Amino acid sequence: MKKVVIIFISVLFMIIPFKVSALTGSVNISCNNTKLAPGASTTCTLSGSASGGSVSSVHVEVSGGYGLTLSNFSKTSNWENGDTASGNIDVYTADNKSGTFNIATFSVTASSSITTGADVELIASNIQLNDENFESNDIDTKRITLRIASSIDTLSSLSATNTNLSFNSSKTTYDLQVSTNVSSTNIGAKPTDSKATVSGTGTKTLNYGKNTFTVIVTSEAGTKKIYTINITRPEPEKKPEPEKKPDTGNNNNNNNTTKPSTNNNTTTNTPSKSSNNTLSSLSVNGTELTLKDDVNDYKLNVENDVDEVKIDYKAKDSKATVKIEGDTSLKVGSNVINIIVTSEDGKVRTYKLTVTRLEAGKDLSHNNYLKSLSVKDYNLDFNKNKLEYTLKIKKIDRLDISYVTEDKNAKVVIEGNNNLANGSQVKVIVTAEDGISREYIINIEKSNSLILPIVILSLVLVGIIALIIIKKKKKI
């Protein structure tokens, strides 16, 4: 009887269909930007994945948190039919999907009045993946977080050592003066918002005259505010030359007087006028340019929110005159400003400064670091924060240098890498997109290749002389 029951149950399982769907999957949301400023938009993609079967259709509802607007829903091309209106997405295909696949794209816009410094969710809910037999499979809700970036770009404190700077949160320009013996100051600044970044701080050299420094605060949302510090260091007072007493020709031990010469052929030495028409310093909005005696053209990029530049300069010769030609109010794109230096004797030199103001939405990189620096056949032991190295070389006149910048837009110039001698310096100058440079210096120690042959020759000569002396003694 027991055997008959078992057979009956087995036959029952064979003739009654039992359908079990093995399809499993998930849905994901990815956005081009997960950090938005008020009023900004980004494009997001809804994608899915399936295993244990294939997908013939998808249903999903997409919504955003307070202050987010979702629009421009569009199914991706791998779905033949569907409706994506208002974030209720239904897509279908005869070519069943498996593995990973895209479902739809859409835009997310943050309201211009949205609260900054907050996190807002994007949600994909009521998700159903239908398999090739149109069996429905419920999928867990998917959430991602978008950051509404803070636009606070102010400072809570600003200081400059050796000055009497008194910080005022509503003031962005400070005019200060130090005594003539103060040669440096350390600028410190703290942003109001901890997610903002500050550049332009640190120890600064003070030249005689006016020194301009800028501290730039960049908010989490990318907005910028510039604080300008003008520090004047007066030149030292020149000591008056002692008054020369006229030579009377008298001699205390002789009453004879010497009459002045009546020779009319006297020559008056007129000092020649200086022909020096070069600058010793040139800075734009506090950024000091590296000047070279044989270079007259200089280029600098600024961000879109910089609509005017302030140019500071100092001529090497105090008797030279300097004139600026060109509009310091910047348009988007290339702006040419000429700094014309005229020497005391009338010789003219023109420095051409090209300032490029970037289009809105494009940020300048401040990264002027090298990722790697190496010299073929030598171990440099490079560290990006170490700026000076010593290298002992032999019979070479030039280093085979390889480097990689951290930022692909940074520019590199190598100076002094020819006719190397003991004491030479090779400079690897990295200039960031914003025009700020960093110098890596390689000090050369070159061994004299003649020392060893001279030592060997000296030893041979000493040996020969010693043999001659020994032979003479034996003959005696």
C-alpha positions as CSV (number, residue, x, y, z in Angstrom):
1,M,0.0,0.0,0.0
2,K,2.8,2.4,0.9
3,K,4.5,1.7,-2.5
4,V,1.3,2.6,-4.3
5,V,1.0,5.9,-2.5
6,I,4.5,6.9,-3.5
7,I,3.9,6.0,-7.2
8,F,0.7,8.1,-7.1
9,I,2.4,11.2,-5.7
10,S,5.2,10.9,-8.3
11,V,2.7,10.7,-11.1
12,L,0.9,13.7,-9.7
13,F,4.0,15.9,-9.7
14,M,4.6,14.9,-13.3
15,I,1.2,15.9,-14.6
16,I,0.6,19.0,-12.6
17,P,2.8,22.0,-13.7
18,F,4.6,23.9,-11.0
19,K,6.0,27.3,-12.1
20,V,8.8,28.9,-10.0
21,S,10.4,32.1,-11.3
22,A,14.2,32.2,-10.7
23,L,14.7,35.8,-11.9
24,T,16.4,38.1,-9.4
25,G,17.7,41.6,-10.1
26,S,18.1,45.2,-8.9
27,V,17.8,48.8,-10.1
28,N,20.4,51.6,-9.6
29,I,20.5,55.4,-10.1
30,S,23.7,57.1,-11.1
31,C,24.1,60.9,-11.7
32,N,26.8,62.8,-13.5
33,N,27.1,65.1,-10.5
34,T,26.0,64.2,-7.0
35,K,26.8,67.7,-5.7
36,L,24.6,70.5,-6.9
37,A,24.5,74.2,-6.4
38,P,21.2,76.0,-6.1
39,G,19.7,76.3,-9.6
40,A,22.1,73.7,-11.1
41,S,21.1,70.6,-13.0
42,T,22.6,67.2,-13.7
43,T,21.7,64.2,-15.8
44,C,20.9,60.8,-14.1
45,T,20.7,57.3,-15.5
46,L,18.4,54.5,-14.3
47,S,19.9,51.1,-14.9
48,G,19.1,47.5,-13.9
49,S,20.7,44.1,-13.6
50,A,19.1,40.6,-13.8
51,S,20.3,37.1,-13.2
52,G,18.6,33.7,-13.2
53,G,16.4,34.7,-16.2
54,S,15.8,37.5,-18.6
55,V,13.7,40.7,-18.4
56,S,10.9,41.6,-20.9
57,S,9.6,44.7,-19.2
58,V,10.3,47.1,-16.3
59,H,8.1,49.3,-14.1
60,V,9.7,51.8,-11.8
61,E,8.6,55.1,-10.2
62,V,11.2,57.8,-9.7
63,S,10.8,60.8,-7.3
64,G,13.0,63.4,-5.7
65,G,13.1,65.1,-2.3
66,Y,12.1,68.6,-1.4
67,G,13.6,71.3,-3.7
68,L,14.4,68.9,-6.6
69,T,12.6,68.9,-10.0
70,L,12.7,65.8,-12.2
71,S,12.3,66.3,-16.0
72,N,13.2,65.1,-19.5
73,F,12.5,61.4,-18.8
74,S,13.5,59.3,-21.8
75,K,13.8,55.5,-22.2
76,T,17.1,54.3,-23.5
77,S,17.4,52.9,-27.1
78,N,17.5,49.3,-26.0
79,W,13.7,49.3,-25.2
80,E,11.3,49.2,-28.1
81,N,8.2,50.6,-26.4
82,G,7.3,52.4,-23.2
83,D,6.1,55.3,-21.3
84,T,8.3,57.5,-19.1
85,A,5.9,60.4,-18.3
86,S,6.3,62.1,-14.9
87,G,8.7,59.6,-13.6
88,N,6.3,56.6,-13.9
89,I,8.5,54.4,-16.1
90,D,7.2,51.4,-18.0
91,V,9.4,50.0,-20.8
92,Y,9.0,46.8,-22.9
93,T,11.1,44.8,-25.3
94,A,10.8,41.6,-27.4
95,D,14.6,41.3,-27.1
96,N,14.7,40.1,-23.5
97,K,17.4,41.6,-21.3
98,S,19.8,39.9,-18.9
99,G,23.0,41.0,-17.2
100,T,23.3,44.8,-16.8
101,F,21.2,47.2,-18.9
102,N,20.1,50.8,-19.0
103,I,16.4,51.7,-18.5
104,A,16.0,55.5,-18.8
105,T,17.7,58.9,-18.4
106,F,16.3,62.1,-16.7
107,S,17.3,65.5,-15.5
108,V,17.4,66.7,-11.9
109,T,17.4,70.4,-11.1
110,A,17.9,72.0,-7.7
111,S,15.6,74.9,-6.9
112,S,17.3,78.3,-6.7
113,S,15.8,78.7,-3.2
114,I,16.7,75.2,-2.0
115,T,18.5,75.0,1.4
116,T,22.2,74.7,0.9
117,G,24.5,72.5,2.8
118,A,21.9,69.7,3.0
119,D,21.4,66.2,1.6
120,V,18.4,65.3,-0.6
121,E,17.3,61.9,-1.8
122,L,16.5,60.5,-5.2
123,I,14.2,57.4,-4.9
124,A,13.3,54.6,-7.3
125,S,10.3,52.7,-5.8
126,N,7.6,50.2,-6.7
127,I,10.1,48.4,-8.9
128,Q,8.9,45.4,-10.9
129,L,11.0,43.3,-13.3
130,N,8.9,41.0,-15.5
131,D,10.5,37.9,-16.9
132,E,10.1,36.4,-20.4
133,N,6.9,34.6,-19.2
134,F,5.5,38.0,-17.9
135,E,5.9,36.8,-14.3
136,S,6.3,39.8,-12.0
137,N,9.2,40.1,-9.6
138,D,9.2,42.9,-7.0
139,I,12.6,44.6,-6.4
140,D,13.8,46.6,-3.4
141,T,13.5,50.4,-3.4
142,K,16.7,52.2,-4.4
143,R,17.8,55.5,-2.8
144,I,20.8,57.8,-3.6
145,T,21.8,61.0,-1.9
146,L,22.5,64.3,-3.7
147,R,24.4,67.0,-1.9
148,I,23.1,70.6,-2.2
149,A,26.5,72.4,-2.0
150,S,26.9,75.4,0.2
151,S,27.6,78.7,-1.5
152,I,29.1,80.4,1.6
153,D,32.4,81.9,0.4
154,T,33.3,84.2,3.2
155,L,36.0,84.2,5.9
156,S,35.5,84.1,9.6
157,S,39.0,85.3,10.3
158,L,41.9,86.9,8.4
159,S,45.3,87.8,9.8
160,A,48.7,89.0,8.7
161,T,51.6,88.9,11.1
162,N,53.7,92.1,11.7
163,T,50.7,94.2,10.7
164,N,47.7,95.8,12.5
165,L,45.1,94.1,10.3
166,S,41.7,94.3,12.0
167,F,39.3,91.8,10.3
168,N,35.8,92.9,9.4
169,S,33.5,90.2,7.8
170,S,32.0,92.7,5.4
171,K,35.3,94.2,4.3
172,T,37.4,92.5,1.5
173,T,40.2,95.0,0.9
174,Y,42.8,96.0,3.5
175,D,45.5,98.6,3.2
176,L,48.4,98.1,5.7
177,Q,51.8,99.4,6.4
178,V,54.8,97.9,8.1
179,S,58.2,99.3,9.2
180,T,61.1,99.2,6.8
181,N,62.8,96.4,8.6
182,V,59.9,94.0,8.3
183,S,60.7,91.7,5.3
184,S,57.9,89.1,5.6
185,T,54.4,88.4,6.8
186,N,52.4,85.3,7.4
187,I,48.8,85.4,6.1
188,G,46.3,83.2,7.9
189,A,42.6,82.8,7.0
190,K,39.7,80.6,8.1
191,P,36.6,80.0,6.0
192,T,33.1,80.5,7.6
193,D,32.0,77.2,6.1
194,S,34.2,74.2,6.9
195,K,33.6,72.8,3.4
196,A,35.0,75.9,1.7
197,T,38.6,76.0,0.6
198,V,41.1,78.9,1.0
199,S,44.1,79.7,-1.2
200,G,46.7,82.5,-0.9
201,T,47.8,82.0,2.7
202,G,51.2,81.4,4.1
203,T,54.5,83.3,4.4
204,K,54.9,86.2,2.0
205,T,58.0,88.2,1.2
206,L,57.7,91.9,1.5
207,N,59.6,94.0,-1.0
208,Y,60.1,97.7,-0.6
209,G,57.0,99.6,-1.8
210,K,53.5,98.2,-2.2
211,N,52.9,94.5,-1.9
212,T,49.5,93.1,-2.9
213,F,48.3,89.6,-1.9
214,T,44.9,88.0,-2.5
215,V,43.2,85.3,-0.5
216,I,40.6,83.4,-2.5
217,V,37.7,81.6,-0.8
218,T,36.0,78.9,-2.9
219,S,32.7,77.7,-1.6
220,E,31.5,74.1,-1.7
221,A,29.3,75.1,-4.7
222,G,32.3,76.7,-6.5
223,T,31.5,80.4,-5.9
224,K,34.5,82.6,-5.1
225,K,35.2,85.7,-3.0
226,I,38.5,87.5,-3.2
227,Y,40.1,89.3,-0.2
228,T,42.9,91.7,-1.1
229,I,45.7,92.7,1.3
230,N,47.9,95.7,0.4
231,I,51.0,96.0,2.5
232,T,53.4,98.9,2.0
233,R,57.0,98.5,3.2
234,P,58.8,101.9,3.0
235,E,62.3,102.1,1.6
236,P,65.0,102.9,4.2
237,E,66.0,106.5,4.4
238,K,69.3,107.4,2.7
239,K,71.9,108.8,5.0
240,P,73.1,112.2,3.8
241,E,76.7,112.3,2.6
242,P,79.1,114.2,4.8
243,E,79.7,117.8,3.7
244,K,83.1,118.1,2.1
245,K,85.2,121.1,3.3
246,P,86.9,123.1,0.6
247,D,90.6,122.5,0.1
248,T,92.4,125.7,0.9
249,G,95.8,124.4,0.1
250,N,97.1,125.5,3.6
251,N,99.8,123.5,5.4
252,N,100.1,124.0,9.1
253,N,103.9,123.8,8.9
254,N,104.3,126.0,5.8
255,N,103.0,129.5,5.4
256,N,103.2,129.2,1.6
257,T,99.9,129.2,0.0
258,T,99.0,127.3,-3.2
259,K,97.2,129.4,-5.7
260,P,94.4,127.8,-7.6
261,S,95.2,126.7,-11.1
262,T,94.3,129.0,-13.9
263,N,94.2,126.2,-16.5
264,N,91.0,126.7,-18.4
265,N,91.1,123.2,-20.0
266,T,88.9,121.7,-17.2
267,T,86.7,118.6,-17.9
268,T,83.3,118.2,-16.3
269,N,82.2,114.5,-15.9
270,T,78.5,114.2,-16.6
271,P,77.1,110.8,-15.4
272,S,75.7,108.7,-18.2
273,K,72.0,108.0,-18.2
274,S,70.8,104.5,-17.3
275,S,69.5,102.2,-20.2
276,N,67.9,99.8,-17.8
277,N,64.3,99.2,-18.9
278,T,63.5,96.0,-17.1
279,L,61.0,95.1,-14.3
280,S,62.2,93.5,-11.1
281,S,58.6,92.3,-10.2
282,L,55.2,92.0,-11.9
283,S,52.1,90.6,-10.2
284,V,48.4,90.3,-11.2
285,N,45.8,90.3,-8.5
286,G,48.6,89.4,-6.0
287,T,49.9,86.5,-8.1
288,E,53.6,87.1,-8.8
289,L,54.9,86.2,-12.2
290,T,58.3,84.7,-12.7
291,L,60.1,87.2,-14.9
292,K,63.0,86.3,-17.2
293,D,65.4,88.8,-18.8
294,D,65.0,87.4,-22.3
295,V,61.2,86.9,-22.1
296,N,58.6,89.7,-22.8
297,D,55.4,87.7,-23.3
298,Y,53.5,86.3,-20.3
299,K,50.2,84.5,-20.1
300,L,47.8,84.0,-17.2
301,N,44.4,82.3,-16.9
302,V,41.7,83.6,-14.5
303,E,38.3,82.2,-13.6
304,N,35.1,83.5,-14.9
305,D,34.2,85.5,-11.7
306,V,37.3,87.6,-12.1
307,D,36.1,90.6,-14.2
308,E,39.0,92.9,-13.4
309,V,42.8,92.6,-12.7
310,K,45.0,94.8,-10.6
311,I,48.6,95.0,-11.9
312,D,51.5,95.8,-9.6
313,Y,55.1,96.2,-10.8
314,K,58.5,97.5,-9.9
315,A,61.2,98.7,-12.2
316,K,64.8,97.6,-11.5
317,D,65.9,101.2,-12.1
318,S,64.1,103.9,-10.0
319,K,64.6,106.4,-12.8
320,A,62.8,104.3,-15.4
321,T,59.1,105.1,-16.1
322,V,56.3,102.5,-16.4
323,K,53.0,102.9,-18.2
324,I,50.1,100.4,-18.6
325,E,48.2,100.2,-21.8
326,G,45.1,98.1,-22.3
327,D,41.8,97.5,-20.5
328,T,42.2,95.9,-17.0
329,S,38.4,95.2,-17.1
330,L,38.2,91.7,-18.5
331,K,35.9,90.2,-21.1
332,V,35.5,86.5,-21.4
333,G,38.4,85.2,-23.5
334,S,41.7,86.7,-24.3
335,N,42.7,90.2,-23.0
336,V,46.0,91.8,-23.9
337,I,47.6,94.3,-21.5
338,N,51.0,96.0,-22.3
339,I,53.4,97.2,-19.6
340,I,55.7,99.7,-21.2
341,V,59.0,100.4,-19.4
342,T,61.1,103.4,-20.6
343,S,64.7,103.7,-19.3
344,E,66.3,107.0,-18.3
345,D,68.0,107.3,-21.6
346,G,64.7,106.7,-23.6
347,K,65.0,103.0,-24.5
348,V,61.6,101.2,-24.5
349,R,60.7,97.7,-23.5
350,T,57.2,96.3,-23.7
351,Y,56.0,93.4,-21.6
352,K,52.9,91.8,-23.2
353,L,50.5,90.2,-20.7
354,T,47.7,88.0,-22.0
355,V,45.0,87.3,-19.4
356,T,42.4,84.7,-20.4
357,R,39.1,84.9,-18.6
358,L,37.5,81.5,-18.7
359,E,33.9,80.8,-19.6
360,A,31.3,80.4,-16.9
361,G,31.3,76.9,-15.4
362,K,34.9,76.1,-16.0
363,D,37.1,76.1,-12.9
364,L,40.9,76.6,-12.9
365,S,43.1,74.0,-11.3
366,H,45.5,75.1,-8.6
367,N,47.5,71.8,-8.7
368,N,51.1,72.5,-9.6
369,Y,52.5,69.2,-8.2
370,L,54.4,66.5,-10.0
371,K,53.2,63.0,-9.6
372,S,56.6,61.6,-10.5
373,L,60.1,62.9,-11.4
374,S,63.0,60.6,-12.4
375,V,66.4,60.9,-14.0
376,K,67.6,58.0,-16.2
377,D,70.4,55.9,-14.6
378,Y,70.1,57.8,-11.3
379,N,68.0,57.4,-8.1
380,L,66.3,60.6,-7.3
381,D,64.0,59.3,-4.5
382,F,61.2,61.7,-5.5
383,N,58.6,63.1,-3.1
384,K,56.2,65.6,-4.4
385,N,56.5,67.8,-1.3
386,K,60.3,67.8,-1.4
387,L,61.4,70.7,-3.6
388,E,65.2,70.3,-3.6
389,Y,67.5,67.3,-4.5
390,T,71.2,66.7,-4.8
391,L,72.5,64.4,-7.6
392,K,76.0,63.2,-8.1
393,I,76.8,62.7,-11.8
394,K,79.8,61.6,-13.9
395,K,80.6,62.2,-17.6
396,I,77.3,63.7,-18.7
397,D,76.4,67.2,-19.7
398,R,72.6,66.8,-19.6
399,L,70.1,64.9,-17.5
400,D,67.5,62.6,-19.1
401,I,64.5,63.8,-17.1
402,S,61.1,62.2,-17.1
403,Y,58.1,63.6,-15.2
404,V,54.3,63.2,-14.8
405,T,52.1,66.1,-13.5
406,E,49.2,65.4,-11.1
407,D,47.0,67.7,-13.2
408,K,47.0,67.1,-17.0
409,N,46.5,70.8,-17.6
410,A,49.7,71.8,-15.7
411,K,52.7,73.0,-17.8
412,V,56.3,72.1,-17.2
413,V,59.5,73.9,-18.2
414,I,63.0,72.6,-17.5
415,E,65.8,75.2,-17.1
416,G,69.6,74.8,-16.7
417,N,69.8,71.3,-18.1
418,N,72.7,71.9,-20.4
419,N,76.5,71.9,-20.0
420,L,76.2,70.6,-16.5
421,A,79.1,71.3,-14.1
422,N,79.8,70.9,-10.5
423,G,77.4,73.4,-8.7
424,S,74.9,73.6,-11.6
425,Q,71.2,73.8,-10.8
426,V,68.5,72.1,-12.9
427,K,65.0,73.6,-12.3
428,V,61.8,71.8,-13.1
429,I,59.1,74.5,-13.1
430,V,55.5,73.3,-12.9
431,T,52.8,75.9,-13.6
432,A,49.2,75.2,-12.7
433,E,46.2,76.2,-14.8
434,D,45.7,79.3,-12.6
435,G,49.3,80.5,-13.3
436,I,50.9,79.6,-9.9
437,S,54.3,77.9,-10.3
438,R,56.2,75.4,-8.2
439,E,60.0,74.8,-8.6
440,Y,61.7,71.5,-8.1
441,I,65.5,72.0,-8.0
442,I,68.2,69.4,-8.7
443,N,71.6,70.5,-7.4
444,I,74.5,68.9,-9.4
445,E,77.6,67.5,-7.9
446,K,79.9,66.4,-10.8
447,S,83.0,64.3,-10.1
448,N,86.2,65.3,-11.8
449,S,87.0,62.4,-14.2
450,L,90.8,63.5,-14.3
451,I,91.4,62.9,-10.6
452,L,91.7,59.1,-10.8
453,P,94.2,59.1,-13.8
454,I,96.3,61.8,-12.1
455,V,96.5,59.7,-8.9
456,I,97.5,56.6,-10.8
457,L,100.1,58.5,-12.9
458,S,101.5,60.0,-9.7
459,L,101.8,56.6,-8.0
460,V,103.6,55.2,-11.1
461,L,106.1,58.1,-11.2
462,V,106.8,57.7,-7.4
463,G,107.4,53.9,-8.1
464,I,109.8,54.6,-10.9
465,I,111.8,57.2,-8.9
466,A,111.9,54.7,-5.9
467,L,113.3,52.0,-8.2
468,I,116.0,54.3,-9.7
469,I,117.1,55.3,-6.1
470,I,117.3,51.6,-5.0
471,K,119.4,50.7,-8.1
472,K,121.9,53.6,-7.5
473,K,122.3,52.5,-3.9
474,K,123.0,48.9,-5.0
475,K,125.7,50.1,-7.4
476,I,127.4,52.1,-4.6
